[in-house]
Amino acid sequence: MEMHVWLAYVVTAIVFSLAPGSGTVNSISNGISYGTRRSLAAIAGLQIGLAIHITLVGAGIGALVAQSAFAFSAIKWIGAAYLVWLGIQKWRDKSEISTSEAAQGLSSLTLMKNAVLINLTNPKSIVFLVALFPQFIDPAKDQLTQFAVLGLTTVLIDAIVMLGYTSLASRLGRFIRSEQVMSKVNKLFGSMFVGCGALLASAKA
């Protein structure tokens, strides 16, 4: 893969990662609630979900999902329902932020699992990757190597962007201490999760 092609993809991947979505909402919400360190597990979970999507696209399953109305709809509705469920749970959460390492809340493993499912149940990512990758892969060269480079680049860039969102949110979280304020923040992000679920439900292949 030529350098100028890779650099063009880097720019595209940055825009893709910066675009607001359920992963962004999850990163910001975790940053405020748990701080950067505890949110690393969730960031890793998002990347695991993204890596699975990339692998599916490489295996050709992604193209099948992109072309199959039933497969797309099934994943879409599961993802939408999951995001709405997360939103309801977040809306009902009235826990107060604690900077202690023993802070109450979800475990790192649970944060990771939630994040994996958030990315995994978003078929729009698969459709986007199916449409995007062929534009940067030269069929005359080793496609597996090119695919691996693009996939690794996508995951690394998204991890950096999500870490940035989380870190900024964590700094904001330092100024939020009362249960009353935190309850309002949770309701805000709960509504955003529900909104992401509604947008996903309205998505078309």
Residue pairs with C-beta under 8 A, 6 or more apart in sequence:
1 136
1 138
1 141
1 145
1 146
1 149
5 136
5 138
6 136
6 149
6 153
8 136
9 136
9 150
9 153
10 153
10 157
12 132
12 136
13 153
13 154
13 157
13 158
14 157
14 161
16 128
16 132
16 154
16 158
17 157
17 158
17 160
17 161
17 162
18 161
21 122
21 196
22 83
22 118
22 119
22 122
22 193
22 196
22 197
22 200
23 46
23 115
23 118
23 119
23 158
23 162
24 162
24 165
25 189
25 192
25 193
25 196
26 42
26 46
26 114
26 115
26 118
26 193
27 39
27 42
27 43
27 46
27 162
27 165
27 166
27 169
28 165
28 166
28 168
28 169
28 189
29 90
29 169
29 189
29 192
29 193
30 38
30 39
30 42
30 111
30 166
30 169
31 39
31 165
31 166
31 167
31 168
31 169
31 170
31 172
31 173
32 97
32 169
32 170
32 172
32 173
32 176
32 185
32 189
33 95
33 97
33 105
33 173
33 182
33 186
34 103
34 105
34 106
34 111
35 99
35 170
35 173
36 163
36 166
36 167
36 170
38 103
38 105
38 108
38 111
39 111
39 166
39 170
40 108
40 163
41 108
41 109
41 111
41 112
41 115
42 111
42 112
42 114
42 115
42 166
43 115
43 159
43 162
43 163
43 166
44 112
44 115
44 159
45 111
45 112
45 113
45 114
45 115
45 116
45 118
45 119
46 115
46 116
46 118
46 119
46 158
46 159
46 162
47 155
47 158
47 159
47 162
48 112
48 115
48 116
48 119
49 115
49 116
49 117
49 118
49 119
49 120
50 119
50 125
50 154
50 155
50 158
51 151
51 155
52 116
52 119
52 120
53 62
53 119
53 120
53 125
53 126
53 129
54 129
54 151
54 154
54 155
55 151
56 62
56 65
56 126
57 63
57 126
57 129
57 130
57 133
58 147
58 151
62 126
62 127
62 129
62 130
63 130
64 71
65 71
65 72
65 75
65 123
65 126
65 127
65 130
66 72
66 126
66 127
66 130
66 131
66 205
67 205
69 205
71 123
72 123
72 127
72 205
75 121
75 122
75 123
76 123
76 200
76 201
76 203
77 201
78 121
79 118
79 120
79 121
79 122
79 123
79 197
79 200
80 197
80 198
80 200
80 201
81 197
82 117
82 118
82 121
82 197
83 118
83 121
83 193
83 194
83 196
83 197
83 200
84 193
84 194
84 197
84 198
86 114
86 118
86 190
86 193
87 189
87 190
87 191
87 192
87 193
87 194
87 195
87 196
87 197
88 190
88 194
89 190
90 186
90 187
90 189
90 190
90 193
91 186
91 187
91 190
91 191
91 194
92 186
92 190
93 183
93 186
93 190
94 179
94 182
94 183
94 186
95 104
95 105
95 179
95 182
95 186
96 177
96 178
96 179
96 182
97 103
97 173
97 176
97 177
97 182
98 104
99 174
106 114
119 125
122 200
123 203
123 205
124 200
124 203
127 205
129 154
133 147
133 150
136 146
136 150
137 143
137 146
137 147
137 150
138 146
176 182
176 185
